[in-house]
Amino acid sequence: MNRIKRINKPYFIFLLWNILMIFAVHGLTFQHEAGRGISGNGNPGILILFPSLLTFLILCIWTVSLFKRWLYDQRQRWVGKVHVMVPLAAVLLCVLSVFLELLMIEDLRVQLGGFTNDPSSAVYRFGWLNQYTNTLYYNAPILLFGLSLSTFIGWLMELNVRKNSP
């Protein structure tokens, strides 16, 4: 009897947690408004940024492990063409996420009037990690890239296991 396996609930909850962390980083990152001064409230986003990056790393490692195991279980059902779709989709999602991240960086550059080395910028002489740039370090494109890359790595690991098994 062909049955669909249940979703791994702890993994799904951890994925949702990482999505919530993206919203938390975004919510604690200040948006610069032209003509207004620089926020003097410090950088509250940094308090959530580092724990979110740690949970993101754990999620990526977990994704590699789960995906490798899942592909190994599916290996008998899939034929060559279907098995090629997984890494192709992962690579395309990686490219898409890099493109989206570059758009975010350009949008933030325009919003701030330049970056840390531009004298007309709102963040002139600030470090790259400041109250306006936290979202550059953890956002939806980065999560998509990490999960796509983890999927591709899981596929490579499963491919290695498949080639080494009789």
HUVEN-V366349 format. One record per residue. N is the residue number from 1. RES is the residue in one small letter. SS is DSSP state (A for helix, B for strand, O for the rest). Layout:
n = <N & N>
res = <RES & RES>
ss = <SS & SS>
This chain:
n = <1 & 2 & 3 & 4 & 5 & 6 & 7 & 8 & 9 & 10 & 11 & 12 & 13 & 14 & 15 & 16 & 17 & 18 & 19 & 20 & 21 & 22 & 23 & 24 & 25 & 26 & 27 & 28 & 29 & 30 & 31 & 32 & 33 & 34 & 35 & 36 & 37 & 38 & 39 & 40 & 41 & 42 & 43 & 44 & 45 & 46 & 47 & 48 & 49 & 50 & 51 & 52 & 53 & 54 & 55 & 56 & 57 & 58 & 59 & 60 & 61 & 62 & 63 & 64 & 65 & 66 & 67 & 68 & 69 & 70 & 71 & 72 & 73 & 74 & 75 & 76 & 77 & 78 & 79 & 80 & 81 & 82 & 83 & 84 & 85 & 86 & 87 & 88 & 89 & 90 & 91 & 92 & 93 & 94 & 95 & 96 & 97 & 98 & 99 & 100 & 101 & 102 & 103 & 104 & 105 & 106 & 107 & 108 & 109 & 110 & 111 & 112 & 113 & 114 & 115 & 116 & 117 & 118 & 119 & 120 & 121 & 122 & 123 & 124 & 125 & 126 & 127 & 128 & 129 & 130 & 131 & 132 & 133 & 134 & 135 & 136 & 137 & 138 & 139 & 140 & 141 & 142 & 143 & 144 & 145 & 146 & 147 & 148 & 149 & 150 & 151 & 152 & 153 & 154 & 155 & 156 & 157 & 158 & 159 & 160 & 161 & 162 & 163 & 164 & 165 & 166>
res = <m & n & r & i & k & r & i & n & k & p & y & f & i & f & l & l & w & n & i & l & m & i & f & a & v & h & g & l & t & f & q & h & e & a & g & r & g & i & s & g & n & g & n & p & g & i & l & i & l & f & p & s & l & l & t & f & l & i & l & c & i & w & t & v & s & l & f & k & r & w & l & y & d & q & r & q & r & w & v & g & k & v & h & v & m & v & p & l & a & a & v & l & l & c & v & l & s & v & f & l & e & l & l & m & i & e & d & l & r & v & q & l & g & g & f & t & n & d & p & s & s & a & v & y & r & f & g & w & l & n & q & y & t & n & t & l & y & y & n & a & p & i & l & l & f & g & l & s & l & s & t & f & i & g & w & l & m & e & l & n & v & r & k & n & s & p>
ss = <O & O & O & O & O & O & O & O & A & A & A & A & A & A & A & A & A & A & A & A & A & A & A & A & A & A & A & O & O & O & O & O & O & O & O & O & O & O & O & O & O & O & O & O & A & A & A & A & A & A & A & A & A & A & A & A & A & A & A & A & A & A & A & A & A & A & A & A & A & A & A & A & A & A & O & O & O & O & O & A & A & A & A & A & A & A & A & A & A & A & A & A & A & A & A & A & A & A & A & A & A & A & A & A & A & A & A & A & A & A & A & A & O & O & O & O & O & O & O & O & O & O & O & O & O & O & O & O & O & O & O & O & O & A & A & A & O & O & O & A & A & A & A & A & A & A & A & A & A & A & A & A & A & A & A & A & A & A & A & A & A & A & A & A & O & O>
